[in-house]
Structure formats: structure tokens, C-alpha cells
């Protein structure tokens, strides 16, 4: 039985709506103002809220604003029930996160149909989210154990060797073993860091109230940042044997500051350039371009590697690997998933153009930082 909360200061109307929805099989509770509505929403955890706008103590706008800040209530479908049907009022409600409006006076069928529609849409969203999480769990079961065990086995194997043969190993051999251990440890460290970052971004993505936290930083010098990171990651890719400094082609223009912290900008470039080094053959160009566009600053990382099919591009996500048996590259598929989340959480976009055996172009557009 779906639960509905009705927040309405007119006692008679509130009672009528509760009875009306009760006849339709819903479990319904009421509140007489926004403040009481917030308390009831947190305790009752309704599947949908119907709320008046003009109320004493706290109006509907302030109630919605507070609910959207709270992770436990931020995704509850919210319908405004109001006599105020002006375009500006509706836009204000939608900007705060309202899902729909029902204008007074209304008929029982109008309200019930709106409630049914919103609950059906929420069910679809919940189903999609569950399928996404199930796919993530399945992909993790397939990819993550291998990616964890491989570097751990290297660390364990060589550390055992040092313990067993400590008295006979020469200094040059110790240095060689230390190099293998360090390389494996760095691979493991990067995997853990990417896993933590991806989970943090997913949590922020599911909680709109937290997204504003990510918008505080800026990238001031776009051209220098892109060029410096491109040079660094072609010189220091993962693993180091994929060094591609001589293959790098830069064509990056100046740009206004971006609404993206430099730490996140560096992460975007690290993952995209590292993928280009990993999935294209040495001696072929890795081209990085950047320009201001009407929608923000757009940069592209292009390679001439194996490429991806349309179906593979459509299913890009965390822990999804393509043609692992053929290509044998290390990785969990987290890189592009992180880049896509970073771009979208900052109001930008990421797109991919690719053709099998002809290379891949990943294009990111990011908004400019607001003027002071």
C-alpha cells in the first residue's frame, strides 16, 4: 500500500483529500503546515507528498526546499496543490524540485490521475535505479576480484621471496624486486582511489542537495592545465611501459575559468589520456584539442586505437570491460564512468565517438565559472 502525505492548512479540504485517496487504496496522513509536514515526512516516509503553497508557519516552497536538502526525503515525489497557477509560481516550484501541480478547484479524478501518474513514474525510476545497481554488483563480481588479486599476488609473491632468500639476494636484485612491488602497489592504490571517488560521486548524484558542494572550485588557467596534464600522463601512464610522450599532439586554446575544481579537472584529463595511451598502439597520435564554445569550454582527447562499437558506448559504466580476452588491458571500466559523472555533476557533458579499429574521440564540455 503506497503512503501519501497531504499538507494543507484548510482542515475540511485536507480531510476530503485524505478520504478520497483512502477510497483508492492509499494509506494517507495529513499535516496542517509546512513545518509539521517536514516532521511527518521524516517520520512517515511517504511515497508521495501533496502540498499546498500558501500556509501559515511555513509555506509549501520552504517545505519543499528543506525536504530536498535532506537525503532521506530528497527524492520523494512532490505535488503542489494550489490556487496560484501563474507561470512564475509554477516555475519557482519546478526549480525547487516539484514534480507536478494541481490547481484549485479540482475534481477527484484529476487529483487521483495525477497521483497515479507520479507514482508510476517513480516506480519506473526506482526500477531503473535497481537495475543499474544490480548491473554494478554483477560487474563488480566479475571484474573487481581479478583487479584486486593481480597486484596483491605480485606484492605477496615478491615479499615472500625477500623473506625466504633475504640472506642471498644481491642489492641489484632487491632493487629490481622493490620496483615490481612498488608498481603493483601503485596499481592497487589507484584502483582503491578510483573506487572511493566513484562511490562518492554516485552518492552525490543521488542527492541533489549535495551537488552544490562540488561547484565551489574553479579551474583558472584552462590551457595550461590541459597541456600540463596531457604531457604528464603521456609521460607517466599506467603502467609506465605505455609511455607515449612522442605521440602527443596538442592544439589547445585559451579559455575563461571553468566551474570545476582543478583537482577534478586533473582527474578528468588523467583518465581520458591514460585510456588513450592504454587502448591505442605506440607510434599513433594522441591528439588533445580545446576551444571555447557557446555552451562552455570543450576539449577532446582522440586516439587511433581499437575503438568501440555503438552498443559498447551505450553501456559504458563502472566495472564494464570490453573484449578483455582479446585486448588484455588492465582496468575496471571506472575511468570513463568517473569522467561522465564529474562532467554532468558540474553541469557539463561527455560524449564519445568511436569506430572499431579506427579510434576513439572523447569530448567534454564544461561550463564557465560564474562572474564575481
C-alpha positions in Angstrom: 0.0 0.0 0.0 1.5 3.3 -1.1 1.8 6.0 1.6 0.8 9.6 0.8 1.2 12.7 3.0 -1.3 15.6 2.5 -0.1 19.0 3.7 -3.0 21.5 3.7 -4.0 24.2 6.2 -7.7 24.1 5.3 -9.0 21.3 7.6 -12.1 20.4 5.6 -10.1 20.1 2.3 -7.4 18.1 4.0 -10.0 15.7 5.4 -11.7 15.4 2.0 -8.4 14.6 0.2 -7.4 12.0 2.8 -10.8 10.3 2.4 -10.7 10.5 -1.3 -7.3 8.9 -1.6 -8.1 6.4 1.1 -11.0 5.1 -1.0 -8.5 4.5 -3.8 -6.5 2.2 -1.5 -3.7 4.6 -0.4 -2.5 4.9 3.2 -2.8 8.7 3.8 -1.8 11.0 6.7 -2.1 14.8 6.9 -0.3 17.9 8.3 -1.6 21.4 8.6 1.5 23.4 7.7 5.0 23.1 6.2 6.8 22.7 9.4 4.5 19.9 10.6 4.8 18.4 7.1 8.6 18.2 7.3 8.3 16.4 10.6 5.7 14.0 9.3 7.7 13.3 6.1 10.7 12.3 8.1 8.8 10.0 10.4 6.2 8.7 8.0 8.4 8.3 4.9 5.6 8.7 2.4 5.9 7.6 -1.2 4.4 10.9 -2.4 3.6 14.3 -0.9 0.7 16.6 -1.9 1.2 20.1 -0.5 -0.5 23.5 -0.6 1.7 26.6 -1.2 0.1 29.3 0.9 0.1 28.1 4.6 0.9 29.6 8.0 4.1 28.8 9.9 5.9 27.5 6.8 4.7 27.7 3.2 5.0 24.9 0.6 8.0 26.4 -1.1 10.1 26.4 2.1 8.9 22.9 3.0 10.0 21.6 -0.4 13.3 23.4 -0.1 14.0 21.8 3.3 12.9 18.3 2.1 15.2 18.4 -0.9 18.2 19.2 1.3 17.6 16.1 3.4 19.0 12.9 1.9 16.2 10.8 3.4 13.4 12.9 1.8 15.1 14.4 -1.3 13.7 12.1 -3.8 10.0 11.9 -2.6 7.7 12.9 -5.5 6.1 16.3 -4.6 2.8 17.7 -6.0 1.8 21.3 -5.3 -1.9 21.8 -4.7 -2.6 25.5 -5.1 -4.8 28.2 -6.3 -1.7 30.0 -7.6 -1.4 28.9 -11.2 0.7 31.8 -12.6 3.6 30.8 -14.8 6.1 32.4 -12.4 4.8 30.4 -9.4 4.9 27.2 -11.3 8.5 27.8 -12.5 9.6 28.6 -8.9 8.2 25.3 -7.7 9.8 23.3 -10.5 13.1 25.0 -9.9 12.9 23.8 -6.2 12.2 20.3 -7.4 8.4 20.0 -7.5 7.2 17.2 -9.8 3.7 18.5 -10.7 0.9 21.0 -10.0 -2.8 20.5 -9.4 -4.8 23.8 -9.5 -7.7 24.5 -7.2 -10.6 23.9 -7.8 -10.0 20.4 -9.0 -12.0 17.2 -9.4 -11.4 13.9 -7.6 -10.5 12.3 -10.9 -7.9 15.0 -11.7 -6.1 14.6 -8.4 -6.2 10.8 -8.5 -4.9 10.6 -12.0 -2.0 13.0 -11.1 -1.2 10.9 -8.1 -1.3 7.6 -10.1 0.9 9.1 -12.9 3.5 10.4 -10.4 3.7 7.1 -8.5 4.0 5.2 -11.8 6.9 7.4 -12.9 8.6 7.0 -9.5 8.2 3.2 -9.8 9.9 3.3 -13.2 12.8 5.5 -11.8 13.2 3.1 -8.9 13.2 0.1 -11.2 15.9 1.7 -13.4 18.0 2.5 -10.3 17.7 -1.0 -9.0 18.7 -2.5 -12.4 21.7 -0.1 -12.5 22.8 -1.2 -9.0 22.3 -4.9 -9.9 24.4 -4.4 -13.1 27.1 -2.7 -11.0 27.1 -5.5 -8.5 27.3 -8.1 -11.2 30.1 -6.2 -13.0 32.0 -5.9 -9.7 31.8 -9.6 -9.1 33.3 -10.2 -12.5 36.0 -7.6 -12.7 36.9 -6.3 -9.2 38.3 -9.6 -7.7 40.7 -10.0 -10.6 41.8 -6.4 -10.5 42.5 -6.7 -6.7 44.1 -10.1 -6.8 46.6 -9.4 -9.6 48.6 -6.6 -7.8 48.2 -8.3 -4.4 49.7 -11.5 -5.8 52.7 -9.6 -7.0 53.2 -7.9 -3.7 52.8 -11.2 -1.8 54.9 -13.2 -4.1 57.9 -10.8 -4.1 57.7 -10.1 -0.4 57.7 -13.9 0.2 60.8 -14.1 -2.0 62.5 -11.4 0.1 61.7 -13.2 3.3 62.9 -16.6 2.2 66.0 -15.5 0.4 67.0 -12.5 2.4 70.5 -13.7 3.1 71.4 -14.4 -0.5 69.7 -11.7 -2.6 72.0 -9.1 -4.0 71.3 -5.4 -3.8 70.6 -5.0 -7.5 68.1 -7.9 -7.3 66.5 -6.2 -4.2 66.1 -3.0 -6.2 64.5 -4.9 -9.1 62.1 -6.7 -6.7 61.2 -3.4 -5.0 60.3 -2.0 -8.4 57.9 -4.8 -9.1 56.3 -4.4 -5.6 56.0 -0.6 -6.0 54.4 -0.9 -9.4 51.8 -3.4 -8.1 51.1 -1.2 -5.0 50.6 1.8 -7.2 48.1 -0.1 -9.4 46.3 -1.2 -6.3 46.3 2.3 -4.8 44.8 3.8 -8.0 42.1 1.1 -8.1 41.1 1.9 -4.5 41.2 5.6 -5.0 39.0 5.4 -8.1 36.6 3.1 -6.4 36.2 5.5 -3.5 35.8 8.5 -5.8 33.2 6.7 -8.0 31.1 5.8 -4.9 31.3 9.4 -3.6 30.2 10.8 -7.0 27.3 8.3 -7.1 26.1 9.3 -3.7 26.3 13.0 -4.6 24.4 12.2 -7.9 21.6 10.6 -5.9 21.3 13.5 -3.5 20.6 16.8 -5.4 21.1 18.8 -2.2 24.8 17.7 -2.1 25.6 18.6 -5.7 26.2 22.3 -4.8 29.2 21.2 -2.7 31.0 20.2 -5.9 30.5 23.6 -7.5 32.8 25.6 -5.2 36.1 25.1 -7.1 37.3 26.6 -10.4 40.0 25.8 -13.0 41.5 29.2 -13.6 44.0 28.6 -16.4 42.4 26.1 -18.7 45.0 26.0 -21.4 47.9 25.4 -19.0 46.0 22.8 -17.0 45.1 20.7 -20.1 48.6 20.9 -21.6 50.4 20.2 -18.4 48.2 17.2 -17.6 48.5 15.8 -21.1 52.2 16.0 -21.0 52.4 14.4 -17.5 50.1 11.5 -18.2 51.6 10.6 -21.6 55.0 10.6 -19.8 53.6 8.7 -16.7 50.7 6.4 -17.9 49.5 3.3 -16.0 51.5 1.2 -16.4 54.7 3.1 -17.2 55.6 0.8 -20.1 52.8 2.6 -22.1 54.8 5.9 -22.2 53.6 8.0 -25.2 55.3 11.4 -24.9 56.3 11.4 -28.6 52.8 10.6 -29.8 51.1 13.6 -28.1 49.7 16.3 -30.3 48.4 19.5 -28.6 46.1 22.1 -30.0 44.6 23.9 -27.0 43.3 27.5 -27.0 43.0 29.8 -24.1 39.7 29.8 -22.2 37.8 31.5 -19.4 37.9 29.9 -15.9 35.7 26.8 -15.6 33.2 25.9 -12.9 35.1 22.8 -12.0 37.8 22.4 -9.3 41.3 21.9 -10.6 41.5 18.6 -8.7 38.5 17.2 -10.7 39.8 18.7 -13.9 43.1 16.9 -13.5 41.2 13.7 -12.8 39.2 14.0 -16.0 42.4 14.5 -18.0 44.2 11.7 -16.2 41.6 9.1 -17.0 41.0 10.2 -20.6 44.6 10.4 -21.6 45.5 7.3 -19.7 42.8 5.4 -21.7 44.2 6.8 -24.9 47.7 5.5 -24.0 46.3 2.2 -23.0 44.0 1.5 -25.9 45.9 2.7 -28.9 49.2 1.4 -30.4 52.5 3.2 -29.8 53.5 5.4 -32.7 50.0 6.6 -33.4 48.8 10.1 -32.4 47.1 11.0 -29.2 45.5 14.4 -30.0 44.2 16.8 -27.4 42.3 19.9 -28.6 40.4 22.6 -26.7 38.3 25.6 -27.6 35.7 27.9 -26.2 32.1 27.2 -27.5 28.7 28.8 -26.9 27.9 26.2 -24.2 31.3 26.4 -22.4 34.8 25.1 -22.9 35.1 22.0 -25.0 38.1 19.7 -25.1 38.6 16.4 -26.9 41.1 13.5 -26.4 41.4 11.4 -29.5 43.4 8.3 -30.3 43.7 5.9 -33.2 43.2 2.7 -31.2 40.9 -0.4 -31.2 37.7 1.8 -30.8 34.3 0.7 -29.5 31.0 -0.3 -31.1 27.8 1.8 -30.7 26.5 -0.9 -28.3 29.6 -0.7 -26.1 29.4 3.1 -25.9 25.8 2.9 -24.8 26.6 0.5 -22.0 29.7 2.3 -20.6 29.7 2.2 -16.8 31.7 1.2 -13.8 33.3 -2.2 -13.9 32.3 -2.8 -17.5 35.2 -4.1 -19.6 35.1 -4.8 -23.4 37.0 -7.5 -25.2 39.1 -8.3 -22.2 40.1 -11.7 -23.6 41.3 -10.1 -26.8 42.9 -6.9 -25.6 44.1 -7.9 -22.1 44.4 -4.3 -20.8 44.2 -3.7 -17.1 41.3 -1.8 -15.7 37.9 -1.9 -14.2 35.9 0.5 -16.6 35.8 3.0 -13.8 37.7 5.8 -15.6 35.0 6.8 -18.2 32.2 6.3 -15.6 34.0 8.8 -13.3 34.6 11.3 -16.1 31.0 11.2 -17.2 29.8 11.7 -13.6 32.3 14.6 -13.0 31.2 16.4 -16.1 27.5 16.0 -15.6 27.6 16.9 -11.9 29.2 20.2 -12.8 26.6 21.0 -15.4 28.6 19.8 -18.4 28.6 16.8 -20.7 30.7 13.9 -22.0 30.2 12.3 -25.4 32.1 9.6 -27.3 32.6 9.0 -31.0 34.3 5.7 -31.9 34.6 3.2 -34.6 36.1 -0.2 -34.3 39.7 -0.3 -35.4 39.6 3.4 -36.2 40.0 5.1 -32.8 38.0 7.0 -30.2 37.2 10.6 -29.5 36.0 11.6 -26.1 34.7 15.2 -25.9 33.9 17.0 -22.6 32.1 20.3 -22.4 32.3 22.2 -19.1 30.5 25.5 -18.1 32.4 28.7 -17.4 32.7 29.8 -13.8 30.2 32.5 -12.9 31.5 36.1 -12.7 32.2 37.5 -9.4 
